[in-house]
Amino acid sequence: MIDWLNKMISLGIFVTTPLEILGFVTGAIYVYLNTRQNITSWFFGIANALLYAAVFWQVRLYADMGLQGYYFFTSIYGWWMWKFGGANHDVLKVTFTPRKLYPIFAVIFITGTILWGFLLEKFTNASFTYLDSALTIASLIGQYMLARKYLENWIVWIIADACYVILYFYKALNLTAFLYVVFMILAMVGFVRWRGDLQKERG
């Protein structure tokens, strides 16, 4: 089974594996359902995290591999928040990110990038240590914002996904790079949809 999942196959311009294909499919479904505020998205998020942890381990993107563990647990948290995180323990509504969180996010991003990048550079054979770390920390923040239904999470994802596209093409994860193009487009759609929902809520 493991050999089959890692078998190299050609899909036109893409050379990939069944493992990466499964990650592509679950990831696309996950983000699409998020744009529609469909709570079942989080179950695809869990599956996607497990699949891509294996993918990134194989290409030595260890920060991204570790990020999948965070995605796994925040997918569980996101499901709970979306279902019970509202004012009366009901469905959570879209809101703007509280301004007090912005300086906190900035400190987390800067310190997290420096520390994680240093550790990867010193103790592992990871590739692109500081870039990978910066994108990892940005994704941590974006995922938390998504779980809390903060509108601006989509802006974080648009920027991070654009950077990931370049990184993954360079690492020859061509199908994953294409997936992140899809993610970037879906993030734009998600921002427009969620902003419309927020405006409706506010009358």
C-alpha positions in Angstrom: 0.0 0.0 0.0 2.8 2.4 0.9 4.7 1.6 -2.3 1.5 2.3 -4.3 0.9 5.6 -2.6 4.5 6.7 -3.5 4.6 5.4 -7.0 5.5 8.1 -9.5 2.9 8.6 -12.2 2.5 11.1 -15.0 -0.6 13.3 -15.4 0.1 15.3 -18.5 2.5 18.1 -17.4 2.4 16.8 -13.8 4.6 14.0 -12.4 3.1 13.1 -9.0 2.1 10.2 -6.7 -1.3 8.8 -5.6 -0.5 10.2 -2.1 -0.2 13.8 -3.5 -3.3 13.3 -5.6 -5.3 12.3 -2.5 -3.9 15.4 -0.8 -4.9 17.5 -3.7 -8.5 16.3 -3.8 -9.1 16.5 0.0 -7.5 19.9 0.2 -9.6 21.4 -2.7 -12.8 20.0 -1.1 -11.8 21.3 2.3 -11.2 24.9 1.2 -14.2 25.0 -1.1 -16.5 23.9 1.7 -14.9 26.5 4.0 -15.8 29.3 1.5 -19.4 28.2 1.9 -19.2 27.9 5.7 -20.0 24.2 5.4 -19.0 22.5 8.7 -18.2 19.2 7.0 -15.1 21.0 5.6 -13.3 20.2 8.8 -13.4 16.5 8.3 -11.7 16.9 4.9 -9.2 19.1 6.7 -8.3 16.3 9.0 -7.8 13.9 6.1 -5.8 16.4 4.2 -3.5 17.1 7.2 -2.6 13.4 7.5 -1.9 13.0 3.8 0.3 16.1 3.4 2.3 15.3 6.6 3.5 12.3 4.6 4.1 14.3 1.4 6.2 17.0 3.1 8.2 14.5 5.1 9.4 13.0 1.9 10.7 16.3 0.4 12.2 17.5 3.7 9.9 20.5 4.3 9.8 19.7 8.0 8.1 23.0 9.0 5.3 22.2 6.7 5.1 18.6 7.9 4.8 19.9 11.5 2.2 22.3 10.4 0.0 19.4 9.4 -0.2 18.3 13.0 -1.5 21.8 13.9 -4.0 21.6 11.1 -5.2 18.2 12.4 -6.0 19.5 15.9 -7.3 22.9 14.7 -9.7 21.1 12.3 -11.2 19.5 15.4 -11.2 22.8 17.2 -12.7 24.6 14.1 -15.5 22.0 13.8 -16.4 22.6 17.5 -16.2 26.4 17.2 -18.3 26.6 14.0 -21.0 24.4 15.6 -21.0 25.7 19.2 -18.9 28.9 19.3 -21.7 31.4 18.8 -22.9 33.8 21.5 -25.5 31.3 22.7 -23.4 28.2 22.0 -25.0 28.1 18.6 -23.5 28.5 15.0 -20.6 30.9 14.9 -21.0 34.0 12.7 -18.4 35.7 10.5 -16.8 38.8 12.2 -14.0 41.2 11.6 -10.7 40.3 13.4 -10.5 42.2 16.7 -7.9 45.0 16.4 -6.2 44.0 19.6 -5.1 40.7 18.0 -3.1 42.4 15.2 0.0 43.3 17.3 -0.2 39.8 18.9 -0.2 38.2 15.5 2.7 40.4 14.4 4.8 39.4 17.4 4.0 35.7 16.9 4.9 35.9 13.2 8.2 37.6 13.7 9.5 35.7 16.7 8.1 32.4 15.4 9.7 32.8 12.0 13.1 33.6 13.6 13.1 30.9 16.2 11.7 28.1 14.1 13.9 29.0 11.1 17.0 28.9 13.4 16.1 25.5 14.8 15.5 24.0 11.4 18.7 25.5 10.0 20.8 24.3 13.0 19.4 20.9 13.7 17.9 19.5 10.4 18.6 19.3 6.7 15.5 21.2 5.9 15.2 23.3 2.7 14.5 27.1 2.7 14.4 27.2 6.5 13.4 30.8 7.1 11.0 31.0 4.1 9.4 27.7 5.1 9.1 28.9 8.7 7.6 32.3 7.8 4.9 30.6 5.7 4.3 28.0 8.4 3.8 30.7 11.1 1.5 32.7 8.7 -0.5 29.5 8.2 -0.8 28.9 11.9 -2.3 32.4 12.3 -4.5 32.0 9.2 -5.9 28.6 10.4 -6.7 30.0 13.9 -8.5 33.0 12.2 -10.4 30.6 10.0 -11.5 28.5 13.0 -12.8 31.7 14.6 -14.5 32.9 11.4 -12.5 36.1 11.2 -13.1 37.6 7.7 -9.4 38.6 7.3 -8.2 35.0 7.4 -8.7 34.9 3.7 -6.2 37.8 3.2 -3.6 35.8 5.1 -4.3 32.8 3.0 -4.1 34.7 -0.3 -0.6 36.0 0.5 0.6 32.7 2.0 -0.8 30.6 -0.9 0.9 32.8 -3.5 4.3 32.2 -1.8 3.6 28.5 -1.5 3.0 28.2 -5.2 6.5 29.4 -5.9 8.1 27.2 -3.2 6.3 24.0 -4.3 7.1 24.4 -8.0 10.7 24.8 -7.0 10.5 21.6 -5.0 8.9 19.8 -8.0 5.7 19.3 -6.1 3.9 20.4 -9.2 0.5 19.1 -8.4 0.6 20.6 -4.9 1.8 23.9 -6.4 -1.2 23.8 -8.7 -3.4 23.0 -5.7 -2.2 26.2 -4.0 -3.1 28.2 -7.1 -6.6 26.7 -6.6 -6.4 27.6 -2.9 -5.5 31.2 -3.7 -8.4 31.5 -6.1 -10.8 29.9 -3.5 -9.4 32.3 -0.8 -10.4 35.2 -3.0 -13.9 33.7 -3.4 -14.1 33.0 0.3 -13.3 36.6 1.1 -16.0 37.9 -1.2 -18.6 35.4 0.1 -17.8 35.9 3.8 -17.8 39.7 3.4 -21.2 39.4 1.8 -22.5 37.2 4.6 -21.1 39.7 7.2 -22.8 42.6 5.5 -26.1 40.7 5.5 -25.7 40.0 9.2 -25.2 43.6 9.9 -28.3 44.6 7.9 
